[in-house]
């Protein structure tokens, strides 16, 4: 058969296979529309997450007092952006309603789960600041009671205590030297949870006019009581946590040594009697 006849014979067959009105093309159109809907919905989620990431803070700080930090995985904005990107990738890769639902769940729930995780270095730093906070409050109260101004007292306490508590104290001193509103500077310091009692004492002193040294001594006593309560709670929790590994080791051994032989000895005569 000539080549031209072969083409005339096969072309209708090929056209029949890719008929636009056929079920295959209809399924392809539906799949493309579904994928487009998934991409649009997840894009809206990404836009929402980006809006939350770049939202303005409630308290506007001075531009000169800002500290430039490189965002890491512990930054909530980075977590939201990464979670939204992972949700988008999963939704587009999986497709359909299941991919859309799982992608939205990843974008919404992953920041909550990852936000609870804290790097070991950051956890150690916070614990060290919590241990130093009460002594720093006492030293600061003593410096203020002796008549030293607040910036000089903070600098002296930072030099005496050392890191890691010296960093937020020096940041407060530099903010005050640059002319930042003291209320905003203390609010920035209050973001460090262990130092929030010191910042609250300063806020109460500025509002009521009470001597800051007296309020700092009271705050130091409260912080020491809180530290003792946390130590007692950790000691009790360690005793409870120690029961888990012991139970995991001894309970299977007790079952295998004490229970299983008794059950086998009782069941064996029944099985042998039934067989005979």
C-alpha positions in Angstrom: 0.0 0.0 0.0 1.3 3.5 -0.8 2.4 5.8 1.9 -0.4 8.3 1.1 -3.1 5.6 1.5 -1.5 4.5 4.8 -1.8 8.1 6.1 -5.5 8.3 5.0 -6.2 5.1 6.8 -4.5 6.0 10.1 -5.5 9.6 10.4 -9.2 8.9 11.2 -8.1 6.4 13.8 -5.8 8.9 15.4 -8.4 11.5 15.3 -10.9 9.1 16.9 -8.4 8.5 19.8 -8.1 12.3 20.5 -11.7 13.2 19.9 -12.3 16.5 21.8 -15.8 15.4 22.6 -14.7 12.0 24.0 -14.5 11.0 27.6 -10.7 11.2 27.8 -10.7 14.9 26.9 -13.6 15.6 29.2 -11.7 14.0 32.1 -8.6 16.0 31.2 -10.6 19.2 31.2 -12.1 18.4 34.6 -8.7 17.5 36.0 -7.3 20.8 34.7 -10.2 22.8 36.2 -9.7 21.0 39.5 -6.0 21.6 39.6 -6.6 25.3 38.8 -9.1 25.5 41.7 -6.6 23.9 44.0 -3.9 26.3 43.0 -6.2 29.3 43.4 -7.3 28.3 46.9 -3.8 27.5 48.1 -2.6 30.7 46.6 -5.1 32.6 48.7 -3.8 30.7 51.8 -0.2 31.7 50.8 -1.3 35.4 50.4 -3.0 35.3 53.8 0.1 33.8 55.4 2.2 36.4 53.8 -0.1 39.1 55.0 0.2 37.8 58.6 3.9 37.6 58.2 4.4 41.2 57.2 1.8 42.7 59.4 2.9 45.7 61.4 3.7 45.4 65.1 1.3 46.8 67.7 4.0 48.9 69.2 6.0 51.1 66.9 9.6 51.3 67.9 12.1 53.9 67.0 14.1 53.2 63.8 17.3 53.9 65.5 16.6 51.4 68.3 15.8 48.5 66.0 18.2 45.6 66.0 18.7 43.8 62.7 18.6 40.1 63.1 18.8 37.4 60.4 15.5 35.4 60.6 15.8 31.8 61.3 13.5 28.8 61.6 12.4 30.0 65.1 11.0 33.2 63.5 7.2 32.9 63.3 7.2 34.7 60.0 9.6 32.2 58.5 7.6 29.3 59.9 4.4 30.6 58.3 6.1 31.1 55.0 7.7 27.7 55.0 4.4 26.0 56.0 2.4 27.9 53.3 5.0 26.8 50.7 4.9 23.2 51.8 1.1 23.2 51.8 1.1 24.7 48.2 3.5 22.1 47.0 1.6 19.2 48.5 -1.8 20.5 47.2 -0.5 20.9 43.7 1.4 17.6 43.7 -1.4 15.5 45.1 -4.3 17.3 43.4 -8.0 17.0 44.0 -10.0 17.7 47.1 -7.7 15.5 49.3 -4.6 17.5 48.2 -6.4 20.7 48.8 -7.6 19.7 52.3 -4.2 18.4 53.4 -2.4 21.4 51.9 -4.6 23.8 53.9 -4.0 21.7 57.0 -0.3 21.8 56.5 -0.3 25.6 56.0 -2.4 26.2 59.1 -1.2 23.5 61.6 2.5 23.2 60.8 3.4 26.6 62.2 1.7 25.7 65.4 3.6 22.4 65.7 7.0 23.8 64.7 6.4 26.9 66.9 6.5 24.7 69.9 9.9 23.4 69.0 12.8 25.5 70.3 16.5 25.1 69.4 18.6 23.7 72.2 20.9 26.8 72.3 17.9 29.1 72.6 16.4 26.9 75.4 19.8 27.0 77.2 20.0 30.7 76.8 16.5 31.3 78.2 17.3 29.0 81.2 20.5 30.9 81.9 18.7 34.2 81.8 16.1 32.9 84.2 18.8 31.8 86.7 20.5 35.2 86.5 17.3 37.4 86.6 16.8 37.5 90.3 20.4 38.4 91.1 20.3 41.0 88.3 17.2 42.6 89.9 18.9 42.7 93.3 22.0 44.3 91.9 20.0 46.8 89.9 18.0 47.7 93.0 21.2 48.2 95.0 22.7 50.4 92.4 19.6 52.6 92.2 19.4 52.8 95.9 22.9 54.1 96.0 21.9 57.1 93.8 23.3 55.9 90.4 21.2 56.7 87.4 19.4 54.0 85.6 21.6 53.7 82.4 24.8 53.5 84.5 23.2 51.0 86.9 22.1 48.8 84.0 25.6 48.9 82.4 27.2 48.0 85.8 24.8 45.1 86.3 25.4 43.9 82.7 29.2 44.0 83.2 28.9 42.2 86.6 26.5 39.5 85.5 27.9 38.7 82.1 26.2 36.8 79.3 23.6 35.9 78.4 21.6 38.4 80.5 24.0 41.2 79.6 22.8 41.4 76.0 19.2 42.5 76.8 20.4 44.9 79.5 22.9 46.5 77.1 20.2 46.7 74.4 18.0 48.6 76.9 20.8 51.0 77.7 21.6 51.7 74.1 17.9 52.3 73.4 17.6 54.8 76.2 20.9 56.5 75.0 19.4 56.8 71.5 16.4 58.6 72.9 13.8 55.8 72.7 10.7 56.2 74.9 11.4 54.4 78.1 8.0 52.7 78.0 8.8 51.2 74.6 12.3 50.2 75.7 10.9 48.4 78.8 8.3 46.7 76.6 11.0 45.4 74.3 12.8 44.0 77.4 9.6 42.5 78.6 9.5 40.2 75.5 12.2 38.2 77.3 10.0 36.2 79.7 12.5 35.9 82.5 13.0 39.7 82.5 9.4 40.7 82.3 9.1 41.2 86.1 11.9 43.8 86.0 10.1 45.5 83.1 6.8 45.4 84.9 8.4 46.9 88.0 9.8 49.8 85.9 6.3 50.3 84.4 4.7 50.4 87.8 7.3 52.8 89.1 6.8 55.2 86.3 3.0 55.1 86.7 2.8 55.3 90.5 6.0 57.2 91.4 7.2 54.5 93.8 10.9 53.9 94.1 12.1 51.5 91.5 14.6 50.0 93.9 11.9 48.8 96.2 9.8 47.3 93.4 12.9 45.5 92.0 13.6 43.9 95.4 10.0 42.7 95.5 10.3 41.4 91.9 13.6 39.6 92.8 11.8 37.8 95.7 8.9 36.8 93.4 11.4 35.5 90.8 13.2 33.4 93.4 9.9 31.9 94.6 9.0 31.1 91.0 12.4 29.5 90.4 11.9 27.3 93.5 8.4 26.3 92.3 9.7 25.4 88.9 12.6 23.4 90.4 10.1 21.5 92.6 7.8 20.8 89.7 10.7 19.6 87.6 11.8 17.2 90.4 8.3 15.8 90.7 8.0 15.5 86.9 11.4 13.6 86.7 10.1 11.1 89.2 6.9 10.5 87.1 8.9 10.3 83.8 11.2 7.7 85.3 8.3 5.3 85.8 7.7 5.0 82.1 11.0 3.3 81.1 10.8 1.1 84.2 7.3 0.0 83.3 8.3 -0.6 79.7 11.1 -2.9 80.9 9.5 -4.7 83.8 5.9 -5.1 82.6 6.7 -7.3 79.6 9.1 -9.3 81.7 6.4 -9.9 84.3 3.9 -10.9 81.7 6.4 -13.4 80.1 7.7 -14.8 83.3 4.6 -14.8 85.5 1.5 -14.7 83.4 2.3 -16.6 80.2 3.5 -19.8 81.9 0.3 -19.9 84.1 -1.9 -19.4 81.1 0.0 -22.0 79.1 -0.1 -24.6 81.9 -3.9 -24.1 82.3 -4.6 -24.2 78.6 -2.3 -27.1 77.7 -4.4 -29.9 79.4 -7.5 -28.6 77.7 -5.9 -28.7 74.3 -4.4 -32.1 74.8 -7.6 -33.5 76.3 -9.6 -32.2 73.3 -7.1 -33.8 70.9 -7.3 -37.1 72.6 
